[in-house]
Amino acid sequence: MMLDADVKAQLNEYLQLMEGDVLIKVSVGSDEVSKDMLALMEELTSISSKIKVEETPLERTPSFSVNRVGEDTGVTFAGIPLGHEFTSLVLAILQVSGRAPKVEEGVVKQIKNIQGEYHFETYISLSCHNCPDVVQALNLMSILNPGISHTMIDGAVFKDEVEDKNILAVPAIYSNGEFLESGRMSLEEILKKMGSSMDASEFANKDPYDVLIIGGGPAGVSAAVYAARKGIRTGIVAQRFGGQVMDTLAIENFIGMKYTEGPKLVASLEEHVKDYNIDVMKSQRAKGLQKNDLVEVELENGATLKGKTAIISTGARWRKLGVPGEDKFKNKGVAYCPHCDGPMFEGKDVAVIGGGNSGVEAAIDLAGIVKHVTVLEFLPELKADEVLQKRLYSLDNVTVLTNVETKEITGDDKVNGINYADRDTEETDHIELAGVFVQIGLIPNTDWLGEEVELNSYGEIVVDEHGATNLAGVFAAGDCTHSPYKQIIISMGSGATAALGAFDYLIRNE
Ligand SMILES: Cc1cc2nc3c(=O)[nH]c(=O)nc-3n(C[C@H](O)[C@H](O)[C@H](O)COP(=O)(O)OP(=O)(O)OC[C@H]3O[C@@H](n4cnc5c(N)ncnc54)[C@H](O)[C@@H]3O)c2cc1C
């Protein structure tokens, strides 16, 4: 049997929601994956009488496409979409069967309006938690627009293609055979990348908000819900809804929930926001903030949004090493997400730069997949928690180098090593490697702000106990502030504080 009882029960439940018939075309050979694929097809047809399967050669073998009867949709899976891609399979079947996708009408219109022919290919690994978003977004685009098609390709099944294309980070997205982008992208980001954007005029004539929130991570979402619950006009503008939580796999310290995963938490944040009258503006980047009578936030698309108050919750991003080779080999061996890209380095030697909690966690995680991990720490000792260090030192395929400075990431068309120096002796050395995972902390996303908002020496916004900044009516929350601890629950708490602070300000100043 292909599916275990739990997965089969879930499929059974989901496939009850199918609206019309679906024809799956499957292209199989005599290899093991083909056998499993046929077994999966049998399971699907046994679960739903609305699913028909026919064997036919497709561009890749093994693969299968999910179609309407009499009309190909262009949605193809080259590999077996289980693991993290299970939801992609379920959604493809449901949406092809006629079930409406859970996206805004404006976005559906935007997709349908795309002109031209696009064939997308996304290389994934089944353990990549960043991949399903991309697969599902491109599948949806294929389903809605006859000019668009998309194939998910499991890199573990099509190893030759991965080697030929030198793919070292997933998801790796190709459009009409040309590399488009690597890493997690939301539907809105893909549309933007394709040059299809919502009209700036849609933003230009918006009335001022009572509270305008900039940033859609846990801090911004929490602020938005708290503000909207006061019945005041609330808007939230975000470059990437969900923020860092989108890059997080396991979350075990979100109190009240023993375990959840980043994308799952973001989906419920989005649901929570949708429950209220909140104007959510996704995929929009703020590039400036000024305080006149109102707070004015200028967007990169040219529009200016206004608010009687504003809450800045633009979070933080991975700190870069800043050494030669880092940019050149990004996604060609230089990686920032061990959960996503670890499997690409199976059986190879890698380094982790950074001996804090995230670096040591990454090293422990990678040690289970790769041949050998070298941890390089700038300070004389590791900074990670004792329990993590103990676990790290118990592993026999890990070497720890302390008091060393990374000088250069070397390579030709991809990473082949690292040059580092001992900080006391200044002696340099070279290690041959296939991958470098950079894990050296975060920097606040405050560089877009002008001079008016007070920052500390780390670039973090200074706030008081009400979440207020030095500018009257401007508040801030979460990882972009000088809060000493950067956590989801702490960001949410400070988002709530800032919203209540802003509400207080409004009732005192109107
Ligand atoms: C890999 C990883 C694992 C983690 N694991 C955990 C964990 O297990 N538990 C835990 O509690 N915490 C964890 N964290 C930390 C946690 O994710 C952060 O503390 C939290 O997300 C901070 O929330 P935030 O809303 O302040 O900022 P962010 O999550 O960074 O969100 C910032 C928001 O602002 C937007 N933005 C940025 N600049 C602009 C701009 N100029 N214009 C418009 N929008 C902008 C972003 O797109 C995003 O929407 C982890 C972080 C990472 C990276």
PDBQT file of the ligand as one rigid body, heavy atoms in Angstrom, charges set to zero:
ROOT
HETATM    1  C1  LIG A 601      14.477  30.355  11.007  1.00  0.00    +0.000 C 
HETATM    2  C2  LIG A 601      13.805  31.059  12.170  1.00  0.00    +0.000 A 
HETATM    3  C3  LIG A 601      13.255  30.293  13.177  1.00  0.00    +0.000 A 
HETATM    4  C4  LIG A 601      12.599  30.908  14.257  1.00  0.00    +0.000 A 
HETATM    5  N1  LIG A 601      12.025  30.116  15.218  1.00  0.00    +0.000 NA
HETATM    6  C5  LIG A 601      11.284  30.692  16.205  1.00  0.00    +0.000 A 
HETATM    7  C6  LIG A 601      10.573  29.889  17.173  1.00  0.00    +0.000 A 
HETATM    8  O1  LIG A 601      10.613  28.651  17.129  1.00  0.00    +0.000 OA
HETATM    9  N2  LIG A 601       9.858  30.535  18.135  1.00  0.00    +0.000 N 
HETATM   10  C7  LIG A 601       9.786  31.899  18.221  1.00  0.00    +0.000 A 
HETATM   11  O2  LIG A 601       9.084  32.414  19.090  1.00  0.00    +0.000 OA
HETATM   12  N3  LIG A 601      10.448  32.674  17.329  1.00  0.00    +0.000 NA
HETATM   13  C8  LIG A 601      11.192  32.107  16.330  1.00  0.00    +0.000 A 
HETATM   14  N4  LIG A 601      11.856  32.905  15.421  1.00  0.00    +0.000 N 
HETATM   15  C9  LIG A 601      11.806  34.369  15.600  1.00  0.00    +0.000 C 
HETATM   16  C10 LIG A 601      10.463  34.951  15.133  1.00  0.00    +0.000 C 
HETATM   17  O3  LIG A 601      10.156  34.466  13.845  1.00  0.00    +0.000 OA
HETATM   18  C11 LIG A 601      10.526  36.474  15.133  1.00  0.00    +0.000 C 
HETATM   19  O4  LIG A 601      10.836  36.923  16.433  1.00  0.00    +0.000 OA
HETATM   20  C12 LIG A 601       9.188  37.098  14.725  1.00  0.00    +0.000 C 
HETATM   21  O5  LIG A 601       8.781  36.658  13.451  1.00  0.00    +0.000 OA
HETATM   22  C13 LIG A 601       9.286  38.611  14.705  1.00  0.00    +0.000 C 
HETATM   23  O6  LIG A 601       8.068  39.132  14.288  1.00  0.00    +0.000 OA
HETATM   24  P1  LIG A 601       7.944  40.595  13.675  1.00  0.00    +0.000 P 
HETATM   25  O7  LIG A 601       6.515  40.745  13.289  1.00  0.00    +0.000 OA
HETATM   26  O8  LIG A 601       8.542  41.561  14.615  1.00  0.00    +0.000 OA
HETATM   27  O9  LIG A 601       8.895  40.616  12.389  1.00  0.00    +0.000 OA
HETATM   28  P2  LIG A 601       8.993  39.708  11.084  1.00  0.00    +0.000 P 
HETATM   29  O10 LIG A 601       8.489  38.348  11.335  1.00  0.00    +0.000 OA
HETATM   30  O11 LIG A 601      10.384  39.880  10.622  1.00  0.00    +0.000 OA
HETATM   31  O12 LIG A 601       8.002  40.434  10.066  1.00  0.00    +0.000 OA
HETATM   32  C14 LIG A 601       8.320  41.670   9.473  1.00  0.00    +0.000 C 
HETATM   33  C15 LIG A 601       7.278  42.073   8.489  1.00  0.00    +0.000 C 
HETATM   34  O13 LIG A 601       7.583  43.365   7.957  1.00  0.00    +0.000 OA
HETATM   35  C16 LIG A 601       7.626  43.323   6.532  1.00  0.00    +0.000 C 
HETATM   36  N5  LIG A 601       8.537  44.365   6.052  1.00  0.00    +0.000 N 
HETATM   37  C17 LIG A 601       9.869  44.501   6.255  1.00  0.00    +0.000 A 
HETATM   38  N6  LIG A 601      10.320  45.634   5.678  1.00  0.00    +0.000 NA
HETATM   39  C18 LIG A 601       9.242  46.231   5.105  1.00  0.00    +0.000 A 
HETATM   40  C19 LIG A 601       9.049  47.433   4.367  1.00  0.00    +0.000 A 
HETATM   41  N7  LIG A 601      10.050  48.291   4.116  1.00  0.00    +0.000 N 
HETATM   42  N8  LIG A 601       7.796  47.719   3.919  1.00  0.00    +0.000 NA
HETATM   43  C20 LIG A 601       6.755  46.876   4.165  1.00  0.00    +0.000 A 
HETATM   44  N9  LIG A 601       6.882  45.738   4.873  1.00  0.00    +0.000 NA
HETATM   45  C21 LIG A 601       8.116  45.413   5.336  1.00  0.00    +0.000 A 
HETATM   46  C22 LIG A 601       8.046  41.899   6.245  1.00  0.00    +0.000 C 
HETATM   47  O14 LIG A 601       7.765  41.557   4.914  1.00  0.00    +0.000 OA
HETATM   48  C23 LIG A 601       7.181  41.174   7.277  1.00  0.00    +0.000 C 
HETATM   49  O15 LIG A 601       5.853  41.122   6.843  1.00  0.00    +0.000 OA
HETATM   50  C24 LIG A 601      12.520  32.324  14.336  1.00  0.00    +0.000 A 
HETATM   51  C25 LIG A 601      13.081  33.093  13.306  1.00  0.00    +0.000 A 
HETATM   52  C26 LIG A 601      13.715  32.480  12.227  1.00  0.00    +0.000 A 
HETATM   53  C27 LIG A 601      14.286  33.323  11.107  1.00  0.00    +0.000 C 
ENDROOT
TORSDOF 0
